[in-house]
Amino acid sequence: MSELLNILGSKYPIIQGPIGKLNSPDMVAAVCEAGGFGMLALGFTTDLDEIKKMIADIRQLTDKPFGANLMIAMNPANEQILEILTEAGVKTVTTSAGSPKKIYPKIHELGMKGLHVALDFSFAVKAVDGGADGLVVSGCESGGLRTMNPESSNMVLIPLVCDHVEVPVVAAGGIADSRGYRASLALGAQGVQIGTRFLSSTESPATQAWKEAILNCPDGGTTLLPLGGMGVRAIINPRLAELMNDSSIDLSKEYSMMNMGEAWHSGNFDLFPAGGGQVSASITEIKSVKNIIDEMVRQR
Ligand SMILES: Cc1cc2nc3c(=O)[nH]c(=O)nc-3n(C[C@H](O)[C@H](O)[C@H](O)COP(=O)(O)O)c2cc1C
């Protein structure tokens, strides 16, 4: 068994990528029951009762291990959340957006393991120095929050990081099927984290409008939307395309991260474009989580 599977405790090294505040106990359980590692996205959730309720709901549906993502710099309740997770028997978390040094002492004190999300080589090495037990290495093709700095794709980044760290590496970004899964393992990763493909699954709580934005996204149909120092990978829609064509327009003034949640949850993508990775272009149908995972791990 790989070191990663030891840490996760799942059948397959396939992690459900956290998506903002989009949570569904049904979806977490579906990923676990299909052999993957289901995850709650707790990066922005401070309501501890809501978290306890979601954990209880998951436990009604599966006895398999699941985890949670914490955003280090974004959530003042992280320490309490870790305690709640430990009490519920959760053994593994992923951490993102902040310095691992702030949170890994607590993770280890509670007897848990953590995988830190790194978007580039230098942060990957720093995260291991900061105590991370493993890495989720996320190349520029990924969906979600990015930097506006030049970034590498996973084809470059995964082997580079694997050559320099001793901890297990999970590849995140651009993976939607067995080809991406096997390619990630060939590059040296021990597993994968799947965002956009699961976001557009049957069990995903995303709105139909969001799923359709992914299904209709052509090659090159996403862009990094600048948001004051950071970027979010977003699916280009008619309004965004029009704004991008006008070089006098500063996109970071047209869209606010404050509107992201409302837009994504209501389907009003003029307010803020739908989130999705570059791999949206190769997703053409909504499938169940089980079908996605079964196809990914099928021996050829
Ligand atoms: C719309 C969207 C929102 C995301 N939100 C988060 C988040 O809150 N925290 C996080 O660690 N990663 C977040 N991610 C990254 C995913 O968990 C995952 O690593 C990434 O989507 C992998 O790339 P893929 O979409 O090509 O599979 C988000 C991704 C997307 C598409």
The ligand as an SDF file (V2000), in Angstrom:
LIG
                    3D

 31 33  0  0  0  0  0  0  0  0999 V2000
  -14.8450   26.4910   -8.4650 C   0  0  0  0  0  0  0  0  0  0  0  0
  -13.7040   25.9550   -7.6670 C   0  0  0  0  0  0  0  0  0  0  0  0
  -13.5570   26.3350   -6.3230 C   0  0  0  0  0  0  0  0  0  0  0  0
  -12.4930   25.8090   -5.5870 C   0  0  0  0  0  0  0  0  0  0  0  0
  -12.3960   26.1280   -4.2500 N   0  0  0  0  0  0  0  0  0  0  0  0
  -11.3780   25.6060   -3.5300 C   0  0  0  0  0  0  0  0  0  0  0  0
  -11.2940   25.8430   -2.1200 C   0  0  0  0  0  0  0  0  0  0  0  0
  -12.1850   26.4780   -1.5190 O   0  0  0  0  0  0  0  0  0  0  0  0
  -10.2300   25.3500   -1.4350 N   0  0  0  0  0  0  0  0  0  0  0  0
   -9.2520   24.6090   -2.0730 C   0  0  0  0  0  0  0  0  0  0  0  0
   -8.2970   24.1710   -1.4110 O   0  0  0  0  0  0  0  0  0  0  0  0
   -9.3400   24.3320   -3.3960 N   0  0  0  0  0  0  0  0  0  0  0  0
  -10.3670   24.7990   -4.1200 C   0  0  0  0  0  0  0  0  0  0  0  0
  -10.4840   24.5000   -5.4420 N   0  0  0  0  0  0  0  0  0  0  0  0
   -9.4760   23.6100   -6.0630 C   0  0  0  0  0  0  0  0  0  0  0  0
   -9.9810   22.1620   -6.1310 C   0  0  0  0  0  0  0  0  0  0  0  0
  -10.1720   21.6280   -4.8580 O   0  0  0  0  0  0  0  0  0  0  0  0
   -9.0300   21.2620   -6.9320 C   0  0  0  0  0  0  0  0  0  0  0  0
   -7.7360   21.2290   -6.3660 O   0  0  0  0  0  0  0  0  0  0  0  0
   -8.8840   21.7450   -8.3630 C   0  0  0  0  0  0  0  0  0  0  0  0
  -10.1560   22.0480   -8.8750 O   0  0  0  0  0  0  0  0  0  0  0  0
   -8.2120   20.6990   -9.2250 C   0  0  0  0  0  0  0  0  0  0  0  0
   -8.2670   21.0930  -10.5540 O   0  0  0  0  0  0  0  0  0  0  0  0
   -9.3950   20.5550  -11.5890 P   0  0  0  0  0  0  0  0  0  0  0  0
  -10.5390   21.4680  -11.3920 O   0  0  0  0  0  0  0  0  0  0  0  0
   -8.7470   20.6730  -12.9060 O   0  0  0  0  0  0  0  0  0  0  0  0
   -9.7270   19.1360  -11.1910 O   0  0  0  0  0  0  0  0  0  0  0  0
  -11.5510   24.9580   -6.1990 C   0  0  0  0  0  0  0  0  0  0  0  0
  -11.7310   24.5830   -7.5370 C   0  0  0  0  0  0  0  0  0  0  0  0
  -12.7960   25.0470   -8.2700 C   0  0  0  0  0  0  0  0  0  0  0  0
  -12.9970   24.5680   -9.6820 C   0  0  0  0  0  0  0  0  0  0  0  0
  1  2  1  0
  2  3  1  0
  2 30  2  0
  3  4  2  0
  4  5  1  0
  4 28  1  0
  5  6  2  0
  6  7  1  0
  6 13  1  0
  7  8  2  0
  7  9  1  0
  9 10  1  0
 10 11  2  0
 10 12  1  0
 12 13  2  0
 13 14  1  0
 14 15  1  0
 14 28  1  0
 15 16  1  0
 16 17  1  0
 16 18  1  0
 18 19  1  0
 18 20  1  0
 20 21  1  0
 20 22  1  0
 22 23  1  0
 23 24  1  0
 24 25  2  0
 24 26  1  0
 24 27  1  0
 28 29  2  0
 29 30  1  0
 30 31  1  0
M  END
$$$$
